Amino acid sequence: MDIFSFIPVVIIIANFLVSYWGFKQYAFFERYKFEVDGILVRKEYDRLISSGFLHGSWTHLIFNMISLYLFSDVLILLLGWVNYLLLYFIGLLGGNLFALWVHRQHGDYSAIGASGAVAGIMFAGIALIPGMEVGLIGISLHVPAWLFAVVYILYTMYGIRAQSDNIGHEAHLGGALMGLAAAIAMEPEVLQYNLRTILLIVIPSVIFMYMLISRPGFLILQPSFGKKGYATLEDRYNASRHDQQKEIDRILEKIKKSGINSLTAKEKEMLERWK
């Protein structure tokens, strides 16, 4: 196996291993998923990366990994494996940071998946390869990359506003735009030979970002993230500490009555973190 195939295979294996462990270990899944208060209140910044290796189901995982693999070889050939890895993690981190900003007032919002990283890889490829066509998984149909990109961007924008499903559209959009920007930074000449496609992606995205920033009412989220969603960061911190202390007191009382061996794996992990 050459380096061009080896790097994406390592990433795919890592996703499978971490996701599998998350399927089996609830406490592990809860600790490393993307969660707004986990990041902003408890300062668990590793969630910004670790959540990208967790998935909600085998279908979710396999779909993401197939999409990643289909775009990987050509990007490694064009940019080298180091830049490919940079693109992957820039998309992952950029997608999660954008989701964190959008949901900064929704403390219990959570998400998982490599979709931001995969979107970053996909949009880097779309930017760098003019005339590219994108095949739709499960359908023997190929569409021009520029058309796929425009539909994808518009759909993620609609999804962010509607909040009518369990898809992390914010990570998709943030990852896609960061992957696009990173690809342009790595190969600036792309602006000369693929400008139309880039503008078709950037112009609606800039308008959407402007609306998000300038008009607070533009982003209408459904109240589906819990009662503490609109509390201030300080309120959420205090509430989190209060809830944690109550849980620790309950665990200590359980040890007193039944011994430490009566604790579940999740309770033991929480007690260890509290120390």
C-alpha positions as CSV (number, residue, x, y, z in Angstrom):
1,M,0.0,0.0,0.0
2,D,1.5,3.4,-1.0
3,I,1.3,6.6,1.0
4,F,-1.6,7.8,-1.2
5,S,-3.9,5.0,0.0
6,F,-2.3,4.6,3.5
7,I,-3.2,8.0,5.0
8,P,-7.0,7.9,4.3
9,V,-7.1,4.3,5.4
10,V,-5.5,5.2,8.7
11,I,-8.1,8.0,9.2
12,I,-10.9,5.6,8.3
13,I,-9.6,2.9,10.7
14,A,-9.4,5.6,13.5
15,N,-13.0,6.6,12.8
16,F,-14.1,3.0,13.0
17,L,-12.2,2.2,16.2
18,V,-13.3,5.3,18.1
19,S,-16.9,5.0,16.8
20,Y,-17.1,1.3,17.8
21,W,-15.9,2.1,21.3
22,G,-18.4,4.9,21.5
23,F,-21.2,2.4,20.5
24,K,-20.1,0.1,23.4
25,Q,-19.2,2.6,26.1
26,Y,-21.9,5.2,26.9
27,A,-19.6,7.1,29.3
28,F,-16.9,7.4,26.6
29,F,-19.4,8.6,24.0
30,E,-20.8,11.2,26.4
31,R,-17.4,12.5,27.4
32,Y,-16.0,13.0,23.9
33,K,-19.0,14.1,21.8
34,F,-19.5,17.7,20.8
35,E,-21.4,19.5,23.5
36,V,-21.6,23.3,23.8
37,D,-21.5,23.4,27.6
38,G,-18.8,20.7,27.7
39,I,-16.6,23.1,25.6
40,L,-17.6,26.5,26.8
41,V,-18.4,25.8,30.5
42,R,-16.2,22.8,31.4
43,K,-13.4,23.9,29.0
44,E,-13.2,20.4,27.4
45,Y,-11.7,21.7,24.2
46,D,-10.7,18.2,23.1
47,R,-14.4,17.6,22.2
48,L,-13.8,19.8,19.1
49,I,-11.6,17.1,17.6
50,S,-12.7,13.9,19.4
51,S,-16.4,14.4,18.4
52,G,-15.3,14.1,14.7
53,F,-14.3,10.5,15.2
54,L,-17.6,9.5,16.9
55,H,-20.7,8.5,14.9
56,G,-24.3,7.7,15.8
57,S,-24.7,4.6,13.8
58,W,-22.9,2.2,11.4
59,T,-24.8,3.8,8.5
60,H,-23.7,7.3,9.5
61,L,-20.1,6.1,9.8
62,I,-19.9,4.1,6.6
63,F,-21.5,6.9,4.5
64,N,-19.0,9.5,5.8
65,M,-16.0,7.2,5.2
66,I,-17.0,6.3,1.7
67,S,-17.4,10.0,0.8
68,L,-14.0,10.7,2.3
69,Y,-12.3,7.9,0.5
70,L,-13.7,8.8,-2.9
71,F,-12.1,12.3,-2.7
72,S,-8.9,11.3,-1.0
73,D,-6.5,9.9,-3.6
74,V,-6.7,12.8,-6.0
75,L,-6.2,15.4,-3.3
76,I,-3.1,13.6,-1.9
77,L,-1.7,13.5,-5.5
78,L,-2.3,17.2,-5.9
79,L,-1.3,18.5,-2.5
80,G,0.7,15.8,-0.7
81,W,-0.2,13.9,2.3
82,V,0.7,16.6,4.8
83,N,-1.6,19.2,3.2
84,Y,-4.3,16.5,2.9
85,L,-4.1,15.9,6.7
86,L,-4.2,19.7,7.3
87,L,-7.3,19.9,5.1
88,Y,-9.0,17.1,7.1
89,F,-8.4,18.7,10.5
90,I,-9.1,22.2,9.3
91,G,-12.5,21.1,8.0
92,L,-13.2,19.2,11.2
93,L,-12.2,22.0,13.5
94,G,-13.7,24.7,11.4
95,G,-17.0,22.9,11.2
96,N,-17.2,22.4,14.9
97,L,-16.2,26.0,15.7
98,F,-18.9,27.3,13.4
99,A,-21.4,25.0,15.1
100,L,-20.2,26.2,18.5
101,W,-20.8,29.8,17.5
102,V,-24.2,29.2,16.0
103,H,-25.3,27.2,19.2
104,R,-23.4,29.2,21.8
105,Q,-26.6,30.0,23.6
106,H,-27.8,26.4,23.5
107,G,-25.8,24.7,26.3
108,D,-27.0,21.2,25.8
109,Y,-26.7,21.1,22.0
110,S,-24.6,18.1,21.0
111,A,-23.3,16.6,17.8
112,I,-21.0,13.9,16.5
113,G,-19.5,12.8,13.2
114,A,-16.7,13.5,10.7
115,S,-19.0,15.4,8.3
116,G,-17.2,18.7,8.8
117,A,-13.9,17.1,7.9
118,V,-15.4,15.2,4.9
119,A,-17.0,18.4,3.7
120,G,-13.7,20.2,3.9
121,I,-12.0,17.5,1.8
122,M,-14.9,17.5,-0.7
123,F,-14.9,21.2,-1.2
124,A,-11.2,21.4,-1.5
125,G,-11.4,18.9,-4.3
126,I,-14.2,20.9,-6.0
127,A,-12.2,24.1,-5.8
128,L,-9.0,22.5,-7.1
129,I,-10.3,20.5,-10.0
130,P,-12.3,22.4,-12.6
131,G,-14.8,20.4,-14.6
132,M,-15.0,17.8,-11.9
133,E,-18.1,15.7,-11.6
134,V,-19.5,14.3,-8.4
135,G,-21.2,10.8,-8.2
136,L,-24.1,10.4,-5.8
137,I,-23.7,7.3,-3.6
138,G,-26.3,4.7,-4.3
139,I,-27.3,6.3,-7.6
140,S,-25.6,5.9,-10.9
141,L,-25.7,9.6,-11.6
142,H,-22.9,12.2,-11.9
143,V,-23.5,15.9,-11.6
144,P,-21.2,18.9,-12.3
145,A,-19.2,19.7,-9.1
146,W,-20.3,23.3,-9.2
147,L,-23.9,22.3,-9.2
148,F,-23.4,19.8,-6.4
149,A,-21.6,22.5,-4.4
150,V,-24.3,25.1,-4.8
151,V,-27.1,22.7,-3.9
152,Y,-25.1,21.5,-0.9
153,I,-24.4,25.0,0.4
154,L,-28.1,26.1,-0.1
155,Y,-29.3,23.0,1.6
156,T,-27.1,23.4,4.6
157,M,-28.2,27.0,5.0
158,Y,-31.8,25.9,4.9
159,G,-31.1,23.2,7.5
160,I,-29.4,25.6,9.8
161,R,-32.4,27.9,9.9
162,A,-35.1,25.2,9.9
163,Q,-33.5,22.9,12.6
164,S,-36.0,20.3,11.5
165,D,-33.8,17.2,11.6
166,N,-30.9,15.7,13.5
167,I,-28.2,16.6,10.9
168,G,-25.3,18.9,11.9
169,H,-25.7,21.3,9.1
170,E,-23.6,23.9,10.8
171,A,-20.5,21.6,10.8
172,H,-21.2,20.8,7.2
173,L,-21.2,24.4,6.1
174,G,-18.3,25.4,8.3
175,G,-16.2,22.5,7.2
176,A,-17.0,23.0,3.6
177,L,-16.0,26.7,3.7
178,M,-12.8,26.1,5.7
179,G,-11.8,23.3,3.3
180,L,-12.4,25.7,0.3
181,A,-10.4,28.5,2.0
182,A,-7.5,26.2,2.9
183,A,-7.3,24.8,-0.6
184,I,-7.1,28.3,-2.1
185,A,-4.4,29.2,0.4
186,M,-2.4,26.1,-0.6
187,E,-3.0,26.6,-4.4
188,P,-3.8,30.3,-5.0
189,E,-3.6,29.9,-8.8
190,V,-7.0,28.1,-8.5
191,L,-8.5,31.6,-8.5
192,Q,-7.5,32.0,-12.1
193,Y,-8.8,28.7,-13.5
194,N,-11.8,27.8,-11.3
195,L,-13.1,31.2,-10.2
196,R,-16.7,30.7,-11.3
197,T,-17.2,27.6,-9.1
198,I,-15.5,29.4,-6.1
199,L,-17.7,32.5,-6.5
200,L,-20.9,30.3,-6.7
201,I,-20.0,28.9,-3.4
202,V,-18.6,32.0,-1.7
203,I,-21.2,34.6,-2.6
204,P,-24.3,32.9,-1.1
205,S,-22.2,31.9,1.9
206,V,-21.0,35.5,2.6
207,I,-24.6,36.7,2.3
208,F,-25.8,34.0,4.7
209,M,-23.0,34.9,7.2
210,Y,-23.8,38.6,7.0
211,M,-27.5,37.8,7.8
212,L,-26.5,35.7,10.8
213,I,-24.3,38.4,12.2
214,S,-26.3,41.5,11.4
215,R,-29.8,40.2,12.1
216,P,-30.2,38.1,15.3
217,G,-33.8,37.2,14.4
218,F,-32.7,35.7,11.1
219,L,-31.5,32.5,12.8
220,I,-34.7,31.0,14.2
221,L,-33.9,27.8,16.1
222,Q,-36.6,25.5,17.4
223,P,-36.6,25.3,21.2
224,S,-35.4,21.7,21.2
225,F,-32.2,22.0,23.1
226,G,-33.5,22.0,26.7
227,K,-34.6,24.7,29.2
228,K,-31.1,25.9,29.9
229,G,-30.5,26.8,26.3
230,Y,-30.8,30.6,26.5
231,A,-29.1,31.0,29.9
232,T,-25.9,33.1,30.1
233,L,-22.5,31.4,30.1
234,E,-22.1,32.2,33.8
235,D,-25.6,30.8,34.7
236,R,-24.8,27.6,32.7
237,Y,-21.5,27.3,34.5
238,N,-23.1,27.6,37.9
239,A,-25.9,25.2,37.0
240,S,-23.4,22.7,35.7
241,R,-21.4,22.9,38.9
242,H,-24.6,22.5,41.0
243,D,-25.7,19.5,38.9
244,Q,-22.3,17.9,39.1
245,Q,-22.1,18.3,42.9
246,K,-25.5,16.8,43.3
247,E,-24.4,13.8,41.2
248,I,-21.2,13.4,43.2
249,D,-23.1,13.5,46.5
250,R,-25.4,10.8,45.2
251,I,-22.5,8.6,44.2
252,L,-20.7,9.1,47.5
253,E,-24.0,8.1,49.3
254,K,-24.2,5.0,47.1
255,I,-20.7,4.1,48.1
256,K,-21.5,4.6,51.7
257,K,-24.5,2.3,51.5
258,S,-23.4,-0.4,49.0
259,G,-19.6,-0.1,48.5
260,I,-17.6,1.2,45.6
261,N,-18.1,-2.0,43.6
262,S,-21.8,-1.1,43.3
263,L,-20.9,1.8,41.0
264,T,-21.5,1.7,37.3
265,A,-18.7,2.4,34.8
266,K,-20.1,5.9,34.2
267,E,-20.3,6.7,37.9
268,K,-16.7,5.5,38.4
269,E,-15.5,7.7,35.6
270,M,-17.3,10.7,37.0
271,L,-15.9,10.1,40.4
272,E,-12.4,9.9,39.0
273,R,-12.8,13.1,37.0
274,W,-14.1,14.8,40.2
275,K,-10.9,13.9,42.1
